[in-house]
Amino acid sequence: MAEPRRSFLSWRAIPGGVWTLGIVSMLMDVSSEMIHALLPLYLVTVLGTSMLTVGLIEGAAEAIALITKIASGALSDYLGRRKLLAAAGYGLAAFTKPVFPLASTLGWLVAARFVDRIGKGIRGAPRDALIADLTVPEMHGASYGLRQSLDTIGAVLGPLAAMLLMLALADNFTAVFWIAVIPAFASFAVIVFWVHEPDAPPGTKTVRSPLSLSELKRLGGAYWLVVVVAGVFTLARCSEAFLLLRAQSVGVPLAVVPVVMVIMNVVYALSAWPAGALSDRIGRYGLLASGFALLVVADLALAFANGFGALGIGVALWGLHMGLTQGLLASLVADHAPAQLRGTAFGMFNLITGIATLLASVVAGALWDGIGPTGTFLASAAFTAVALAVLPATAKGGLTTAQTHRE
């Protein structure tokens, strides 16, 4: 194991199963982001929904996905197996994709969006726990960073494809939605046929009541500190749908608006893996604090943007903040959760951040409708700054340590 670790990104030491799960995530994200990059615009410009409604839909959809993860994660601990649930989640998302081009009313679109996100919720916690099962503790940062980078490459290709197809097809939303079906089914095929779950170590006992109070106590104080930190900062970050709407508000042409997601996700993809690998060496806390500080700067840039240049800077900083935080938070969950409760740990983590996502998106939509985009992003910057001011106190709770693996 020593030789592969000489590479900064540790790419040779990362298990093949993690690479394959990253490809699965990438393909599904290509499909999902082709649709999601256009859906808020479709809702506003074609169906005439309000910004508050967009905020409610986006926040509720993402919250449903994250809340579903707690049941799926706990079930994976109960069964002692992860792949079946992860594959079921990807399959549900794939079979939901054709509903988007077929839908003719807001109700159908909302239902499809919610079912698609339920599929995301089912697969999320078991997949994240499976990565920890496949990876030695000292490689958590690099492994989660790699998966996040591959996932985000899909988030780059999806909006880029949506933008190019909208230009080529004369803003034909339905045709683009049909094309997005293809990579979704490819993702499902890869996880079914090419992802293999490791056998549990001899003598491993499954957890019969993973959501019981006694088992939740086993997660430990350091784990719950990670959950609290993630929840507080998620409250300060609204859905990325508002980045698209901000681009439209500064005069970016409709067909080119998805370039916002391309910029954000290119930066995100380029930073997530290096950030994870670096955190394996120097610890997670400093990088995490830097990422949250960047969110303040990004919000200020977006609040006062009056053209594509300032907008691009804000969006790029938003992507960098994501790269420095999302994979690291997942790594911290894996660092602190007992092996038999990893599914529950990721599920509970995502329950809290799911509730925070719902609240953040609803508030963002209400602020946008009431006082405009500047107020929305200034409020986010202020909340983040307050939370960041108290973050150093959490260092004593264990976030300075790169690995504190607990079996």
N, C-alpha and C positions, 0 to 999 in steps of 0.2 A: 504493500500500500504506500510505501514511502516514495517510490519513484513517481507515480502519477501526481502526487501532491506538489511536485516541483513546479507544475504549471499553475499560474495564478488562478485561472478559472477552474482548475481541477477537472477538466472535461473528461479525461480518461478514467478518473476514479468514480465518476457518477454512474450508477447502475444503468444498464440498458433499459430496464423497465421504466425508469424515470424519464429517459429520452422518449420512449414510446408514448407514455402518458402526456408528455409535452406536445407531441405531434397530434394526439387525439384532441387536446385542448385547442391547438392551433387551428385545426380544420373546423371545429365547431365554432370557434370565434370568427373565422372568415364568414361563415354563414350568418351567425347572429348579428355581427356588426354591419354586414351589408344591409340588413333589415333595420337595425336599431339606429344606424346613422341617418336613415331617411324617415323613420316612423314619427318622430316629433314634428318634423316639417310637414309630413303628410297629414297629421292630425290637425295642425294649425292652419295650413294653407288650403287643404282640400276639404276637410270636414269642419273647419271653423271652430275648433275647440279653444277654450281659454288657456292662458298660461298656467293658471291654478289647476285646471283639469290635467294638463300635461304633468305638472308636478305631482299630483295625486296618483296618476297612472304609473309614472316612472318610479316614484317612491314605493308605492304599494307592490308593484311587480318585483322590484329588487328585494323588498322586505320579505315577500312571500318566498322567494328563492332561499333567502338566508334563514328564515324561520324553519322552513322545511328541513334544513340540514340537521337540526338537532334531533329530529325523529330518525332520519336516515343514519346519522352518525351513531346514535345510540343503538340502533338495530344492527349496525355492522359490528359493534362491540359484543352484542348479545349473540350474534351468529358466529362471531370469530372469523368472518370472511368479509372482504371489501369489494371484490371485483363485480360480483353479481349486481349489487346495488348501483355501483358506478355505471355499469353498462346499461342498466335499466333507465337511469337518468338521461344518459346520452341518447338512448333509443326514443324515449318520450319526446325529447326536444327535437329529434330528427323528424318524427312522424307528425309533429305539430307544425313544422315549417310550411307545408303546403296550404295551411289555413290562411296565411297572410295574403297571398295573391288571390285567394278565392273569396275573402271577406269583402262585403259590400257596405257594412255598417260599423259604427263605432263599437257596438256591443261585441261583434265578432272579433274585431281587432283586439279589444281589451281582453276577451276570453283567451284568444290565442297567445297574447303576450303573457298572461298569467300562467297558462299551462306550460308554455315554454320555460318560464322561470321556475315552475315546480320541478320540471326535469333538471334544471340546473341545481336546485336545492337537493334533490335526491342524490345526485352524483358528487356534489362538492365535498362534503365531509369524509365519505368513504375514500374518495380519490386522494385527498390530502393526507388522510391517515395511512393509506397504502404507500405513499411516497416515504413517510417516516418508517414504515415497516421494511421498505426496500433499502434504506439508507443508514449508514453508521452515524452516530450522533455528531461527530466532528465534521460531517459533510451536509448537515441540515441546511445551512445558509446557501451553499452552492447549488444543492438539489432543488430547493424551493425557488431560488433565483432563476435557475435554468428553466423550470417549468413555467414560471411567470413570464420570462422573456419569450419563450416559444408561443405561449398563449397570446402574448401581446403582439407578436409578429402577425398572428391571425387578425388581431384587432387593427393592425396597420393595413393589411391586404384587403380586409372587408370594406372599410370606408373608401379606400382607393378604388376598388372595383366598383363600388356603388357610384362614385363620382364619375368614373369613366363610362360606365354603362348608362348613367343618366344623360351624359353628353351625347353618347352614340345613339340612344334610343329616344331622344327628344323628351326627356323628363317623364318617361313611362314607368311609374312606380311599380305597377303590376308585373311587368316583364322582369324588372330587377329582382323582385321578390321571388319569382319562379326560379331564376338562376341561382339564388341563394340556397335552394333546396339541395343542390348537388353536394357541396362539401359537408353538409350536415349528415347525410347518409354515409359518406366516406368515413367520417369520424366514428360513427357507430360501428362500421365494419372493422376498423383498426382495433378498437378496444375489445371487440368480441373475439377476434382471431389472433391478435398479436400481443396482447397484454397478459402476462402470467403472474398470478399471485403467489408469493412465497409461502412455504409451509410454516405453520406456527412452530416455535421451538418445542422440543419434547417437554411434556409436563405443564404446558401453558393451559391455564383455566380460563374459560370464557366468563364474562361478567353477566350474571342473570338479571340484575336490576341496575343497569347503568345510570339511570336517572334518579335513583334513590338518594336520600340525603347522605347516607354513609359513603356512597361511592363518589358523590360530588365533593365531599370533604377531602377525599383522597387526591383530588386534583391539586390541592395545595395553595398556599397564599401567593406564591410567585406567579402561578398561572392566573389566578383571579386578578392580580395586579395588571397583567398583560391585557386581560379582557376589559378592565376599567379604562386603561389608557386608550385602547383602540376605540372603545365606545365614545369616549369624550371627543376624540378628534374626528370621528366619523360624523358627529353632530355638526362639525364645522365645514363639512364638505358635501355639497349638493350633488345631484346626479350630473354626469357628463352631458346629459341632454341640454343643460343650460349653457354649455360651451357652444353647442351648435346654434342655439337661439341667440347667443351673444354675437356670434359671427353674422347672423342674418341682420341683427339690429345695427351693425356698423356698416352695412351695405354690401356684404359679400354676396355675389350672385347665388341663386338657389342651387344650381347644379354643382357649384364649387364649394358649398358649405361643408361637405364631408371632409375636405382637406384639413379641417380643424382636428378631426379625430386622427388623421394620418400623422400630423405633426406631434400631437400629444403622445400617441402610441409608439412612434419611432423613438422618441426620447425615453419613454417608459421601457421599451424593449432593450435599448442599448444600455440602460443603467441597472436594471433589476438583477441580472446575473452577476455582473461585477460587484454590486453592492452586497449581494448575498455571500459571495466568495470572500470579500473583504471582511465581512462581519464574522466569518468563521475564524479569522485571524486576530482581529482587534476588538471584538465584542460588538453587540448590537446597539447599545444605547446612544452613542455619539452619532452614528449614522441615522438612527431613528429621529433624534432631536433635530438634526440638520434637515431631514426631509420635511418635518412639520414646519420648520421655520421657512422653508421655501414655499409652503402653501400660503403663508401670509403675503409674501412678495408677489406670488402669482395672482392672488385675489386683488391686490392693489393695482397691478397692471391691467387686469380685466375690468376692474371698476372704472378706470379712467381711459380705457382704450377708445380712440376715435378714428381708428383706421386699421388696416390689416397688419401693419408692422407691430404696433403695440399689442394687438390681439395675439399675434404669433408668439411674441415674447411671453405673454401671460400663459398661453396654452403650453408652450414648451416647458416653462417652469412647473406648471401643473403636472406634466408628464414626469419630470425629474423627481418631483415630490412623491409621486406614486412609486417610482422605481426604488426610492430610498426607504419606503415604508411597508408596502404590501407584502413582499416576500419576507422581509424581516419579521413582521408580525406573525406570519405563518411559521417561521422558524422558531420564534419564541414559544409558540404554542407547542410545537413538537419538542422543544428543549425541556419543557417543564411538565408535560403530561405523562403519566404512567402509560406504558405500552398497551396494556389491556383496555385503557380508556381513551385512546387517541381519537376514535370516532366521536365519542361524546364530547371530548374537549374541543374539537373543531366545530361540532354542532352548536355547543353553548356559546363559543366565541362568535359564531356567525349569527346566533339569535340576538345577542346584544347589539352587534353592529348592524343587523337588519332593522331593528327598531330605530336605531339612530339614523339609518339611511332614510327611512320613511319620514321621520320628523324633519330631517334636514331638507328633503326635497319639497315637502309640503310648505314649510316656512319659506323656502326660496321662491316657490311659485307665488305665494301670497305677497311677498315683498316685491316681486317683479311686477305683479298686477297693480300693486298699490303705489310704489314709488320708483319703479323702473330697475333696469339692470345694475346701475351704479350702486344703489342701496343694497341689492342682493349680495354683491361681492364684497362691499365694505363691511356688511354685517358678518359675513364669513371670516374676513380678515380679523375683525375685532374678537370674535369668539375664539379663533385659533390662537391669537396672541395671548389671551388670558389663559387658555389651557397650556400653552407652551411655557408660560411663566412658572407654573407649578410642576411641570414635568421633571425638573431636576430632583425633586423630593422622591420620585419613584426609583431613582438609581439605587437607593439603599435596599429596594425590594428585590433586586436581582437582575435588573435589565443591563447591568454593566458586564455580565458574564456571557461569554460566547456560548458555552455549553454548561448546563446544569442538569444533565439527563437523569431522569428518575424512572426506575422500573416499577 
